[in-house]
Amino acid sequence: MASRIKQKFVEAFVSLIEKHPVSKITVAQIVSESGVSRRSFYNSFIDIYDFMFWIHTDKIQIIEDRFWNNRDFYTAFYEYFSFMKENSRFYKEVFKTEGQNSFLSALTSEFIKYGRMFIGKDLTEELDFSLNLFWVGATDRISEWIKKGTPQTPEEITRLLYNSMPCQIQKYYDFGNQQ
């Protein structure tokens, strides 16, 4: 039942995004368009930013699962960036959101959280600093790649991302034979 309600919110959002920039879409519009109550929205999501990030994570869950199961940075991020490029209209809009709970902020936090989990017990203050510094910059570049529609392919972005990683972090990510 909860997933059906969330899907109604997604359908409403997709419909609204055709007519309005994301920055102008409100929870009131989403609930009106979906025919589901405002209470149901807030039972599922903290705010509109949480909702937009949920759409993203719901759609890329299979890619994330493969990353965690195979520990293959190249394949996972190539698929991740290919998905973002294929859905660039959505990502161009959500990357425009600003503020504490913005999509960029949530994505950065997610990458840092996963990096910490990946490094695990080896995480030192220095590694954590490098991890934060890297992912803040990396997500900013990913955002610009999507928003500006730069010509790099998902494969090129994946390679650039990996090659720019500090070596003390890079060793925790398996890049396979794709270097």
N, C-alpha and C positions, 0 to 999 in steps of 0.2 A: 504494500500500500504506500509506504513512504517513498519508494523509488518511483512509483507511478505519479505521485504528487510532484516530486522533484522534476520528473520528465515534463510535466505540464508547465512548470516554471521555465524550463529550458526552451520549450517550444514557444512560449510567450516571449521570452527574451530574444530568440532568433527572429521572430516576427517583428519585434520592436527595433532590433538593430538594423533592419532593412530600411526603416523610416527615420531613425534618430541616431545621432552619435551616442556612444555609450555614456559619455559624461552627462547626457541629458535624460537618461533612462532612470526612472525612480522605482522603488519597491511598489509604490501605489500603482504605477502603470503595469508592472509585471503581474501583480495579483489581479488587477482588473482584466488584463488580457487573458490570463490563465483561467479565470473563474474560480480560483482557489483562494481561501481566506488569507488575510494578512498574518493572522496567528499561525497558520500552517507554514508560512514562509519563515517566520521568526522561530518556529520550533525546529526548523531544518538548518537555518543559516543565521550567523551573527548579524550580518549586514549584506549589502549588495556586493561588496568586494569579496566577502567570503563566498557568496554565491558564484561569482565569476570565476574564482579560483577553483571552486568545486567542479564547475563545468570542465575546466582544463584538466584537473586531476582525474576526473571520471573518464575522460576521453583517452588519456595517456597511460592508464593503469596497466595495460598489457605490456607496454614498453618498459615501464618501471619494474614490473615483475620479472621480465626477461633480464634486465640489468642486474637485479638482485640475485637471480638464480645462476646466471652465467658469469657475472662480474666482468662483462665485456663492454668497456667504455665506448669504444668506437661504434659498434653495432647499435647500442642503445641510444647514444646521442645522435647518430646519423638518422635513425628512425624518428627520434624526438624532433629534430630540426626539419626533417622531411614533412612530418605531420604539421608542424607550425607553418611551414611554407605553403602546404596545401590548404591550410585554413587561415591564411594570412589576413583575410578580412576581419575575422574575429580577433586575432592577435593584434592587428594594428589598432583596433579600437580599445581592447583591454589594456594594452601597454600605455595608452594615453591617460589612464586614471592616475590620480596623484594622491599623496597622503600616506598616513601611517599604515593603512590596510590596503594600499593599492596593490594591483596585480604584480608589479615589479617587486615591491617589498615582500609580498608573500612568496614569490618565486625564489628570490634571493634567500629568504629564510629557509625554504624547503631544501635548496641545494646545500646550504651550510649544515642543516640538520642531517641530511643524508651523508655528507662528507664526514661529519663527526662520527656517525654510526659506522661508516666504512673504515675510518682510522681506528676507532675503538679504543682499546686500552693503551695504545701508543700515543694518544692525543696529549700533547704538551701545550703549555701556554704559547710557545712559539709556533707550533703547528696550527693551533687554533687561530692565531693572528693571521698567519699566511692563508689559511682556508677562508677566513672572513674577507680578507683583502682581495683574494682571487675571485671569489664568487660575487662580491659586490661589483667588481669591474666587469666580470664575465657576463653577468645578467644585464648590466647596462649596455654592453656591446650587442648582446642577443636582441635586446629591445630595439636598439638602433637599426640592426640588420632587418628586423621585421618592419618597423615603422617607416623606414626610408626605402624599403624594397631594394636593397643593395644587390648587386649581381652575383655575389658568392653563392655557390651551391651549398646544400646541407653538408655534403662531404667536405667542402673547403672550410666551412664554419667549424665542423667537428675537428678537423686537423688543426686549425688555428687555435681553437680552444685548448686542445690537448698540449700543443707545443708551447703555449703561453703559461701553462701551469708551472708553479715553482717546483723544482725537482724534488723537494722534500715531501710534496703532496702527490706529485705525479706517480711516484712508485706505488701508491695505494690504489691506483686506477689501472686496470689491465687494458692496454690499448691493442692487444693482440698483435698481429703481424701487419697492421694497416699503416704504421708510421711511414 
